[in-house]
Amino acid sequence: MCIEPLEAVRIVPAMNMDKWIALVRHRMEELGLTQEQLAERVGVSQGSVGHWVNKRRQPKIESMNRTFVEIGMPHYSVSLQLRIHGAVGEERGLYDVDDSDTDLDLMQYIVCFRYPVVAWDELGAAEGAAPCVFEQTDYLAQGKAFWLNVENDAMSSATGRSVPQGMRILVDPGLEAETGRLVIARQPGRKAFLRELAEEGGQQYLKALNPSYPTLVCEEGCEFLGVVVRAHGAF
């Protein structure tokens, strides 16, 4: 792809640093990790870590990703974002940058999160080999999120909401399954599937968006493996 004129291209602020800071702080609390201990792992001074988590300085991209690795979250990553000047209206970032040679007008970071792409028959199975395919998104999951490929037309509709076969969906197990949400459900002794959660008269149902598929009653022991929060295409 050719972009002209060259002067119209710049890297502009996409300030999602609060996501990175909140995630690192929460994980440090979970692990009982002090700023000094994290600094030693990352290879920086304690003062640097203090500046990062207190929003006084923005770390370099290498330090941000190294931090994710050292707190046991290597599937999260930080990357640069390239946009066309004039196409967006972000305001200038408010953080100082550790690298004094970096121009804020030319180098900004966006926090992205990578989640594994899994197969349907892997859902609920014991963790085995590390996944080899990840996909990036700006969504910060509440649980151990994962991507799934939609395998049939049960959720395909000619009108309204539709998730046709071939789309890829992001599922967050950390969210509560609520009426009206698309969920990954599993009835006792059966394979997991994608449906819309409905309720009537105190009874929960699993509804297909394709009217040719029947609506199912949530049986006793029905599990909700996660809530759909993203999908490729119109959702």
C-alpha atoms as an extended CHARMM CRD file, in Angstrom:
* protein
*
       235  EXT
         1         1  MET       CA              0.0000000000        0.0000000000        0.0000000000  PROA      1               0.0000000000
         2         2  CYS       CA              1.3150000000        3.4620000000       -0.9180000000  PROA      2               0.0000000000
         3         3  ILE       CA              0.4370000000        6.4440000000        1.2670000000  PROA      3               0.0000000000
         4         4  GLU       CA              0.9840000000        9.9430000000       -0.1560000000  PROA      4               0.0000000000
         5         5  PRO       CA              2.0630000000       12.4950000000        0.6370000000  PROA      5               0.0000000000
         6         6  LEU       CA              4.6670000000       11.1670000000        3.0780000000  PROA      6               0.0000000000
         7         7  GLU       CA              4.2050000000       14.1750000000        5.3920000000  PROA      7               0.0000000000
         8         8  ALA       CA              0.6220000000       13.0540000000        6.0770000000  PROA      8               0.0000000000
         9         9  VAL       CA              1.8040000000        9.9650000000        7.9620000000  PROA      9               0.0000000000
        10        10  ARG       CA              2.6020000000       10.1190000000       11.6520000000  PROA      10              0.0000000000
        11        11  ILE       CA              2.3400000000        8.0440000000       14.7880000000  PROA      11              0.0000000000
        12        12  VAL       CA             -0.1200000000        9.7080000000       17.1470000000  PROA      12              0.0000000000
        13        13  PRO       CA             -1.1010000000        9.1500000000       20.7770000000  PROA      13              0.0000000000
        14        14  ALA       CA             -3.3680000000        6.2200000000       21.5930000000  PROA      14              0.0000000000
        15        15  MET       CA             -3.0670000000        6.5850000000       25.3150000000  PROA      15              0.0000000000
        16        16  ASN       CA             -4.1210000000        3.2870000000       26.8270000000  PROA      16              0.0000000000
        17        17  MET       CA             -1.3350000000        3.4630000000       29.3880000000  PROA      17              0.0000000000
        18        18  ASP       CA             -3.8710000000        3.3620000000       32.2160000000  PROA      18              0.0000000000
        19        19  LYS       CA             -4.7300000000       -0.1890000000       31.1450000000  PROA      19              0.0000000000
        20        20  TRP       CA             -1.0840000000       -1.2370000000       31.3660000000  PROA      20              0.0000000000
        21        21  ILE       CA             -0.5830000000        0.4360000000       34.7530000000  PROA      21              0.0000000000
        22        22  ALA       CA             -3.7670000000       -1.0330000000       36.2350000000  PROA      22              0.0000000000
        23        23  LEU       CA             -2.8680000000       -4.5050000000       35.0090000000  PROA      23              0.0000000000
        24        24  VAL       CA              0.6880000000       -4.3450000000       36.3830000000  PROA      24              0.0000000000
        25        25  ARG       CA             -0.4620000000       -2.9820000000       39.7550000000  PROA      25              0.0000000000
        26        26  HSD       CA             -3.1210000000       -5.6870000000       40.1150000000  PROA      26              0.0000000000
        27        27  ARG       CA             -0.7000000000       -8.4400000000       39.1730000000  PROA      27              0.0000000000
        28        28  MET       CA              1.9380000000       -7.1500000000       41.6000000000  PROA      28              0.0000000000
        29        29  GLU       CA             -0.6350000000       -7.3170000000       44.3980000000  PROA      29              0.0000000000
        30        30  GLU       CA             -1.6130000000      -10.8600000000       43.4080000000  PROA      30              0.0000000000
        31        31  LEU       CA              2.0150000000      -12.0100000000       43.4610000000  PROA      31              0.0000000000
        32        32  GLY       CA              2.9820000000       -9.9750000000       46.5330000000  PROA      32              0.0000000000
        33        33  LEU       CA              5.6600000000       -8.3760000000       44.3770000000  PROA      33              0.0000000000
        34        34  THR       CA              7.3530000000       -5.1790000000       45.5490000000  PROA      34              0.0000000000
        35        35  GLN       CA              8.5750000000       -2.4230000000       43.2580000000  PROA      35              0.0000000000
        36        36  GLU       CA             12.1380000000       -3.3670000000       44.1300000000  PROA      36              0.0000000000
        37        37  GLN       CA             11.5750000000       -7.0220000000       43.2090000000  PROA      37              0.0000000000
        38        38  LEU       CA              9.8930000000       -6.1390000000       39.9220000000  PROA      38              0.0000000000
        39        39  ALA       CA             12.6810000000       -3.6930000000       39.0970000000  PROA      39              0.0000000000
        40        40  GLU       CA             15.2790000000       -6.4240000000       39.6280000000  PROA      40              0.0000000000
        41        41  ARG       CA             13.3980000000       -8.7840000000       37.3160000000  PROA      41              0.0000000000
        42        42  VAL       CA             12.9570000000       -6.2080000000       34.5780000000  PROA      42              0.0000000000
        43        43  GLY       CA             16.5040000000       -4.8730000000       34.9000000000  PROA      43              0.0000000000
        44        44  VAL       CA             15.7280000000       -1.2740000000       35.8590000000  PROA      44              0.0000000000
        45        45  SER       CA             15.8970000000        0.8180000000       39.0210000000  PROA      45              0.0000000000
        46        46  GLN       CA             13.2340000000        0.7870000000       41.7000000000  PROA      46              0.0000000000
        47        47  GLY       CA             12.7210000000        4.4750000000       40.9980000000  PROA      47              0.0000000000
        48        48  SER       CA             11.8140000000        3.7060000000       37.3960000000  PROA      48              0.0000000000
        49        49  VAL       CA              9.1490000000        1.2220000000       38.4300000000  PROA      49              0.0000000000
        50        50  GLY       CA              7.8040000000        3.7520000000       40.9290000000  PROA      50              0.0000000000
        51        51  HSD       CA              7.5150000000        6.3720000000       38.1930000000  PROA      51              0.0000000000
        52        52  TRP       CA              5.6740000000        3.9090000000       35.9220000000  PROA      52              0.0000000000
        53        53  VAL       CA              3.0410000000        2.6760000000       38.3500000000  PROA      53              0.0000000000
        54        54  ASN       CA              2.4240000000        6.1790000000       39.6990000000  PROA      54              0.0000000000
        55        55  LYS       CA              1.8680000000        7.5770000000       36.1970000000  PROA      55              0.0000000000
        56        56  ARG       CA              4.8410000000        9.9310000000       36.2670000000  PROA      56              0.0000000000
        57        57  ARG       CA              6.7480000000        8.3540000000       33.3920000000  PROA      57              0.0000000000
        58        58  GLN       CA              5.9380000000        6.0920000000       30.4780000000  PROA      58              0.0000000000
        59        59  PRO       CA              8.3710000000        3.1790000000       30.1040000000  PROA      59              0.0000000000
        60        60  LYS       CA              9.9530000000        2.2300000000       26.8350000000  PROA      60              0.0000000000
        61        61  ILE       CA              8.1820000000       -0.4460000000       24.8390000000  PROA      61              0.0000000000
        62        62  GLU       CA             10.8690000000       -3.0290000000       25.6120000000  PROA      62              0.0000000000
        63        63  SER       CA             10.4420000000       -2.4780000000       29.3570000000  PROA      63              0.0000000000
        64        64  MET       CA              6.6540000000       -2.6930000000       29.1100000000  PROA      64              0.0000000000
        65        65  ASN       CA              6.7380000000       -6.0370000000       27.3440000000  PROA      65              0.0000000000
        66        66  ARG       CA              9.5330000000       -7.3380000000       29.5970000000  PROA      66              0.0000000000
        67        67  THR       CA              7.3320000000       -6.4400000000       32.5820000000  PROA      67              0.0000000000
        68        68  PHE       CA              4.4840000000       -8.5340000000       31.1580000000  PROA      68              0.0000000000
        69        69  VAL       CA              6.8450000000      -11.5050000000       30.8490000000  PROA      69              0.0000000000
        70        70  GLU       CA              8.2140000000      -11.0960000000       34.3640000000  PROA      70              0.0000000000
        71        71  ILE       CA              4.7500000000      -10.9510000000       35.9740000000  PROA      71              0.0000000000
        72        72  GLY       CA              3.6800000000      -14.1200000000       34.1760000000  PROA      72              0.0000000000
        73        73  MET       CA              1.5540000000      -12.5710000000       31.4250000000  PROA      73              0.0000000000
        74        74  PRO       CA              3.6020000000      -13.0290000000       28.2350000000  PROA      74              0.0000000000
        75        75  HSD       CA              0.4620000000      -13.1720000000       26.0830000000  PROA      75              0.0000000000
        76        76  TYR       CA             -0.0920000000       -9.4320000000       26.7290000000  PROA      76              0.0000000000
        77        77  SER       CA              1.9310000000       -7.0540000000       24.5900000000  PROA      77              0.0000000000
        78        78  VAL       CA              2.4730000000       -3.3990000000       23.7930000000  PROA      78              0.0000000000
        79        79  SER       CA              2.9500000000       -2.1530000000       20.2480000000  PROA      79              0.0000000000
        80        80  LEU       CA              3.1600000000        1.0170000000       18.2110000000  PROA      80              0.0000000000
        81        81  GLN       CA              0.1200000000        2.3060000000       16.4130000000  PROA      81              0.0000000000
        82        82  LEU       CA              0.3540000000        3.9300000000       12.9970000000  PROA      82              0.0000000000
        83        83  ARG       CA             -2.4800000000        6.1810000000       11.8410000000  PROA      83              0.0000000000
        84        84  ILE       CA             -3.0680000000        8.7870000000        9.1810000000  PROA      84              0.0000000000
        85        85  HSD       CA             -2.7000000000       12.3560000000       10.4260000000  PROA      85              0.0000000000
        86        86  GLY       CA             -6.0610000000       14.1040000000       10.4950000000  PROA      86              0.0000000000
        87        87  ALA       CA             -8.0830000000       10.8800000000       10.5880000000  PROA      87              0.0000000000
        88        88  VAL       CA             -8.2900000000       10.7830000000       14.3740000000  PROA      88              0.0000000000
        89        89  GLY       CA             -8.6650000000       13.3430000000       17.1380000000  PROA      89              0.0000000000
        90        90  GLU       CA             -6.5900000000       12.0780000000       20.0300000000  PROA      90              0.0000000000
        91        91  GLU       CA             -5.1120000000       14.6040000000       22.3820000000  PROA      91              0.0000000000
        92        92  ARG       CA             -1.4160000000       14.8180000000       23.1160000000  PROA      92              0.0000000000
        93        93  GLY       CA             -0.2490000000       12.3200000000       25.7330000000  PROA      93              0.0000000000
        94        94  LEU       CA              0.2320000000       13.4210000000       29.3240000000  PROA      94              0.0000000000
        95        95  TYR       CA              3.0610000000       11.0570000000       30.2650000000  PROA      95              0.0000000000
        96        96  ASP       CA              6.7750000000       11.7310000000       30.2400000000  PROA      96              0.0000000000
        97        97  VAL       CA              8.8210000000        9.1040000000       28.4240000000  PROA      97              0.0000000000
        98        98  ASP       CA             11.8700000000        7.3930000000       29.9210000000  PROA      98              0.0000000000
        99        99  ASP       CA             13.7900000000        7.6550000000       26.6340000000  PROA      99              0.0000000000
       100       100  SER       CA             14.7720000000       11.3250000000       26.3860000000  PROA      100             0.0000000000
       101       101  ASP       CA             15.5470000000       10.9250000000       22.6750000000  PROA      101             0.0000000000
       102       102  THR       CA             11.9410000000       10.0030000000       21.9170000000  PROA      102             0.0000000000
       103       103  ASP       CA              9.7060000000       12.6550000000       20.3650000000  PROA      103             0.0000000000
       104       104  LEU       CA              6.1630000000       12.3950000000       21.7230000000  PROA      104             0.0000000000
       105       105  ASP       CA              4.8400000000       13.5750000000       18.3750000000  PROA      105             0.0000000000
       106       106  LEU       CA              6.5640000000       10.6950000000       16.5970000000  PROA      106             0.0000000000
       107       107  MET       CA              6.5400000000        7.7820000000       19.0150000000  PROA      107             0.0000000000
       108       108  GLN       CA              3.5230000000        6.7040000000       21.0300000000  PROA      108             0.0000000000
       109       109  TYR       CA              2.5050000000        3.3670000000       22.4470000000  PROA      109             0.0000000000
       110       110  ILE       CA             -0.7700000000        1.5050000000       22.5280000000  PROA      110             0.0000000000
       111       111  VAL       CA             -1.3920000000       -1.2820000000       24.9960000000  PROA      111             0.0000000000
       112       112  CYS       CA             -2.6790000000       -4.3840000000       23.2430000000  PROA      112             0.0000000000
       113       113  PHE       CA             -3.5660000000       -7.7750000000       24.5950000000  PROA      113             0.0000000000
       114       114  ARG       CA             -2.9520000000      -11.1050000000       22.9220000000  PROA      114             0.0000000000
       115       115  TYR       CA             -5.2130000000      -14.0660000000       23.5510000000  PROA      115             0.0000000000
       116       116  PRO       CA             -4.8660000000      -17.6230000000       22.2110000000  PROA      116             0.0000000000
       117       117  VAL       CA             -6.9490000000      -19.0160000000       19.3770000000  PROA      117             0.0000000000
       118       118  VAL       CA             -8.3030000000      -22.3710000000       20.5870000000  PROA      118             0.0000000000
       119       119  ALA       CA            -10.3100000000      -25.2010000000       19.0800000000  PROA      119             0.0000000000
       120       120  TRP       CA            -13.7840000000      -26.0570000000       20.3280000000  PROA      120             0.0000000000
       121       121  ASP       CA            -12.7150000000      -29.5150000000       21.5020000000  PROA      121             0.0000000000
       122       122  GLU       CA            -10.0430000000      -27.8920000000       23.6960000000  PROA      122             0.0000000000
       123       123  LEU       CA            -12.5850000000      -26.0040000000       25.8170000000  PROA      123             0.0000000000
       124       124  GLY       CA            -12.5790000000      -27.1230000000       29.4240000000  PROA      124             0.0000000000
       125       125  ALA       CA             -9.6460000000      -29.4760000000       28.8750000000  PROA      125             0.0000000000
       126       126  ALA       CA             -6.6600000000      -29.4540000000       31.1800000000  PROA      126             0.0000000000
       127       127  GLU       CA             -3.9610000000      -27.0200000000       30.1080000000  PROA      127             0.0000000000
       128       128  GLY       CA             -1.4380000000      -28.7560000000       27.9390000000  PROA      128             0.0000000000
       129       129  ALA       CA              1.0520000000      -27.4240000000       25.4440000000  PROA      129             0.0000000000
       130       130  ALA       CA              1.2690000000      -23.6700000000       25.0640000000  PROA      130             0.0000000000
       131       131  PRO       CA             -0.9330000000      -22.3430000000       22.2410000000  PROA      131             0.0000000000
       132       132  CYS       CA              0.9250000000      -21.3700000000       19.0960000000  PROA      132             0.0000000000
       133       133  VAL       CA             -1.5940000000      -18.9150000000       17.6060000000  PROA      133             0.0000000000
       134       134  PHE       CA             -2.5330000000      -15.6310000000       19.2760000000  PROA      134             0.0000000000
       135       135  GLU       CA             -4.5900000000      -12.6780000000       18.1440000000  PROA      135             0.0000000000
       136       136  GLN       CA             -4.2340000000       -9.1160000000       19.3350000000  PROA      136             0.0000000000
       137       137  THR       CA             -6.9760000000       -6.7710000000       20.5580000000  PROA      137             0.0000000000
       138       138  ASP       CA             -7.3680000000       -3.6700000000       22.7250000000  PROA      138             0.0000000000
       139       139  TYR       CA             -9.8300000000       -5.4960000000       25.0030000000  PROA      139             0.0000000000
       140       140  LEU       CA             -8.6110000000       -6.1010000000       28.5710000000  PROA      140             0.0000000000
       141       141  ALA       CA            -10.2450000000       -9.3390000000       29.6980000000  PROA      141             0.0000000000
       142       142  GLN       CA            -11.5110000000      -10.0560000000       33.1870000000  PROA      142             0.0000000000
       143       143  GLY       CA            -10.6070000000      -13.7360000000       32.8670000000  PROA      143             0.0000000000
       144       144  LYS       CA             -8.3700000000      -15.9430000000       30.7210000000  PROA      144             0.0000000000
       145       145  ALA       CA             -9.8920000000      -14.9170000000       27.4070000000  PROA      145             0.0000000000
       146       146  PHE       CA             -9.5730000000      -16.8820000000       24.1790000000  PROA      146             0.0000000000
       147       147  TRP       CA            -10.6080000000      -16.6980000000       20.5260000000  PROA      147             0.0000000000
       148       148  LEU       CA            -12.8530000000      -19.2490000000       18.8030000000  PROA      148             0.0000000000
       149       149  ASN       CA            -13.7850000000      -19.7110000000       15.1580000000  PROA      149             0.0000000000
       150       150  VAL       CA            -17.5390000000      -20.0030000000       14.5300000000  PROA      150             0.0000000000
       151       151  GLU       CA            -18.0670000000      -23.3990000000       12.9050000000  PROA      151             0.0000000000
       152       152  ASN       CA            -21.7260000000      -23.4130000000       11.8070000000  PROA      152             0.0000000000
       153       153  ASP       CA            -24.6220000000      -21.1370000000       10.8550000000  PROA      153             0.0000000000
       154       154  ALA       CA            -26.6380000000      -21.4450000000       14.0820000000  PROA      154             0.0000000000
       155       155  MET       CA            -25.9180000000      -17.8050000000       14.9230000000  PROA      155             0.0000000000
       156       156  SER       CA            -26.3320000000      -16.4480000000       11.4220000000  PROA      156             0.0000000000
       157       157  SER       CA            -29.3260000000      -14.1890000000       10.8380000000  PROA      157             0.0000000000
       158       158  ALA       CA            -30.5640000000      -12.2080000000        7.8580000000  PROA      158             0.0000000000
       159       159  THR       CA            -31.5980000000       -9.3540000000       10.1520000000  PROA      159             0.0000000000
       160       160  GLY       CA            -30.2960000000       -7.9320000000       13.4130000000  PROA      160             0.0000000000
       161       161  ARG       CA            -27.3490000000       -9.3830000000       15.2310000000  PROA      161             0.0000000000
       162       162  SER       CA            -25.5440000000      -12.0960000000       13.3190000000  PROA      162             0.0000000000
       163       163  VAL       CA            -22.3850000000      -14.1270000000       13.8890000000  PROA      163             0.0000000000
       164       164  PRO       CA            -22.0290000000      -16.2290000000       10.7490000000  PROA      164             0.0000000000
       165       165  GLN       CA            -19.8330000000      -19.2300000000       10.1780000000  PROA      165             0.0000000000
       166       166  GLY       CA            -16.1820000000      -18.3130000000        9.7280000000  PROA      166             0.0000000000
       167       167  MET       CA            -16.1740000000      -15.3420000000       12.1080000000  PROA      167             0.0000000000
       168       168  ARG       CA            -13.7190000000      -15.2960000000       14.9820000000  PROA      168             0.0000000000
       169       169  ILE       CA            -15.0820000000      -14.4280000000       18.4240000000  PROA      169             0.0000000000
       170       170  LEU       CA            -13.3010000000      -13.3610000000       21.6000000000  PROA      170             0.0000000000
       171       171  VAL       CA            -14.6570000000      -15.0270000000       24.7380000000  PROA      171             0.0000000000
       172       172  ASP       CA            -14.1190000000      -13.7020000000       28.2710000000  PROA      172             0.0000000000
       173       173  PRO       CA            -14.6890000000      -16.3190000000       31.0320000000  PROA      173             0.0000000000
       174       174  GLY       CA            -14.3680000000      -13.6060000000       33.6700000000  PROA      174             0.0000000000
       175       175  LEU       CA            -17.7100000000      -12.0020000000       32.8230000000  PROA      175             0.0000000000
       176       176  GLU       CA            -21.0440000000      -13.1340000000       34.2250000000  PROA      176             0.0000000000
       177       177  ALA       CA            -23.4350000000      -14.7140000000       31.7420000000  PROA      177             0.0000000000
       178       178  GLU       CA            -26.4210000000      -12.3920000000       31.5700000000  PROA      178             0.0000000000
       179       179  THR       CA            -29.6690000000      -12.4470000000       29.6370000000  PROA      179             0.0000000000
       180       180  GLY       CA            -29.2120000000      -11.0960000000       26.1270000000  PROA      180             0.0000000000
       181       181  ARG       CA            -25.4800000000      -11.8420000000       25.9510000000  PROA      181             0.0000000000
       182       182  LEU       CA            -23.9050000000      -14.2970000000       23.5530000000  PROA      182             0.0000000000
       183       183  VAL       CA            -22.3370000000      -17.0800000000       25.5840000000  PROA      183             0.0000000000
       184       184  ILE       CA            -20.3780000000      -20.2710000000       25.1550000000  PROA      184             0.0000000000
       185       185  ALA       CA            -22.4910000000      -22.9020000000       26.8910000000  PROA      185             0.0000000000
       186       186  ARG       CA            -22.0440000000      -26.5900000000       27.5290000000  PROA      186             0.0000000000
       187       187  GLN       CA            -24.8760000000      -28.9180000000       28.4640000000  PROA      187             0.0000000000
       188       188  PRO       CA            -23.9500000000      -32.0230000000       30.5370000000  PROA      188             0.0000000000
       189       189  GLY       CA            -22.1840000000      -34.6040000000       28.3810000000  PROA      189             0.0000000000
       190       190  ARG       CA            -22.2440000000      -32.4550000000       25.2420000000  PROA      190             0.0000000000
       191       191  LYS       CA            -19.8720000000      -30.2960000000       23.2460000000  PROA      191             0.0000000000
       192       192  ALA       CA            -19.7800000000      -26.5550000000       23.9160000000  PROA      192             0.0000000000
       193       193  PHE       CA            -21.6830000000      -24.2630000000       21.5550000000  PROA      193             0.0000000000
       194       194  LEU       CA            -22.4520000000      -20.5890000000       20.9350000000  PROA      194             0.0000000000
       195       195  ARG       CA            -25.9180000000      -19.2260000000       21.7570000000  PROA      195             0.0000000000
       196       196  GLU       CA            -27.7630000000      -16.1720000000       23.0610000000  PROA      196             0.0000000000
       197       197  LEU       CA            -28.8080000000      -16.5020000000       26.6920000000  PROA      197             0.0000000000
       198       198  ALA       CA            -32.5310000000      -15.8410000000       27.2170000000  PROA      198             0.0000000000
       199       199  GLU       CA            -34.8480000000      -16.1460000000       30.1800000000  PROA      199             0.0000000000
       200       200  GLU       CA            -38.5840000000      -16.4800000000       30.5900000000  PROA      200             0.0000000000
       201       201  GLY       CA            -40.5560000000      -17.2220000000       33.7450000000  PROA      201             0.0000000000
       202       202  GLY       CA            -37.3800000000      -17.9010000000       35.7010000000  PROA      202             0.0000000000
       203       203  GLN       CA            -36.1940000000      -20.5080000000       33.1680000000  PROA      203             0.0000000000
       204       204  GLN       CA            -33.0090000000      -19.9110000000       31.1840000000  PROA      204             0.0000000000
       205       205  TYR       CA            -32.8480000000      -20.7820000000       27.4870000000  PROA      205             0.0000000000
       206       206  LEU       CA            -30.1260000000      -20.9880000000       24.8560000000  PROA      206             0.0000000000
       207       207  LYS       CA            -31.3740000000      -19.3210000000       21.7100000000  PROA      207             0.0000000000
       208       208  ALA       CA            -29.9390000000      -19.5610000000       18.1900000000  PROA      208             0.0000000000
       209       209  LEU       CA            -30.0690000000      -16.4200000000       16.0440000000  PROA      209             0.0000000000
       210       210  ASN       CA            -30.8410000000      -18.6220000000       13.0430000000  PROA      210             0.0000000000
       211       211  PRO       CA            -34.6010000000      -19.3570000000       13.3030000000  PROA      211             0.0000000000
       212       212  SER       CA            -34.1490000000      -22.8110000000       11.7490000000  PROA      212             0.0000000000
       213       213  TYR       CA            -32.3950000000      -23.9860000000       14.9220000000  PROA      213             0.0000000000
       214       214  PRO       CA            -34.4340000000      -24.8630000000       18.0450000000  PROA      214             0.0000000000
       215       215  THR       CA            -34.2700000000      -22.9510000000       21.3190000000  PROA      215             0.0000000000
       216       216  LEU       CA            -32.8110000000      -25.1480000000       24.0460000000  PROA      216             0.0000000000
       217       217  VAL       CA            -33.6380000000      -25.2590000000       27.7390000000  PROA      217             0.0000000000
       218       218  CYS       CA            -30.6420000000      -24.7990000000       30.0410000000  PROA      218             0.0000000000
       219       219  GLU       CA            -30.4640000000      -28.1960000000       31.6630000000  PROA      219             0.0000000000
       220       220  GLU       CA            -29.3600000000      -28.7840000000       35.2260000000  PROA      220             0.0000000000
       221       221  GLY       CA            -25.5720000000      -28.6750000000       35.2500000000  PROA      221             0.0000000000
       222       222  CYS       CA            -25.3270000000      -26.4030000000       32.2000000000  PROA      222             0.0000000000
       223       223  GLU       CA            -22.0060000000      -24.5220000000       32.2350000000  PROA      223             0.0000000000
       224       224  PHE       CA            -21.2280000000      -21.0940000000       30.8490000000  PROA      224             0.0000000000
       225       225  LEU       CA            -17.6260000000      -21.0460000000       29.6520000000  PROA      225             0.0000000000
       226       226  GLY       CA            -17.5470000000      -17.3590000000       28.7970000000  PROA      226             0.0000000000
       227       227  VAL       CA            -19.2330000000      -14.3420000000       27.2450000000  PROA      227             0.0000000000
       228       228  VAL       CA            -18.5560000000      -13.1090000000       23.7030000000  PROA      228             0.0000000000
       229       229  VAL       CA            -17.0340000000       -9.6160000000       23.7800000000  PROA      229             0.0000000000
       230       230  ARG       CA            -15.5390000000       -9.1740000000       20.3110000000  PROA      230             0.0000000000
       231       231  ALA       CA            -16.0570000000      -10.5730000000       16.8280000000  PROA      231             0.0000000000
       232       232  HSD       CA            -14.5070000000      -10.0120000000       13.4300000000  PROA      232             0.0000000000
       233       233  GLY       CA            -16.9800000000       -8.2750000000       11.1750000000  PROA      233             0.0000000000
       234       234  ALA       CA            -20.2030000000       -6.5020000000       12.1030000000  PROA      234             0.0000000000
       235       235  PHE       CA            -21.2530000000       -7.3770000000       15.6350000000  PROA      235             0.0000000000
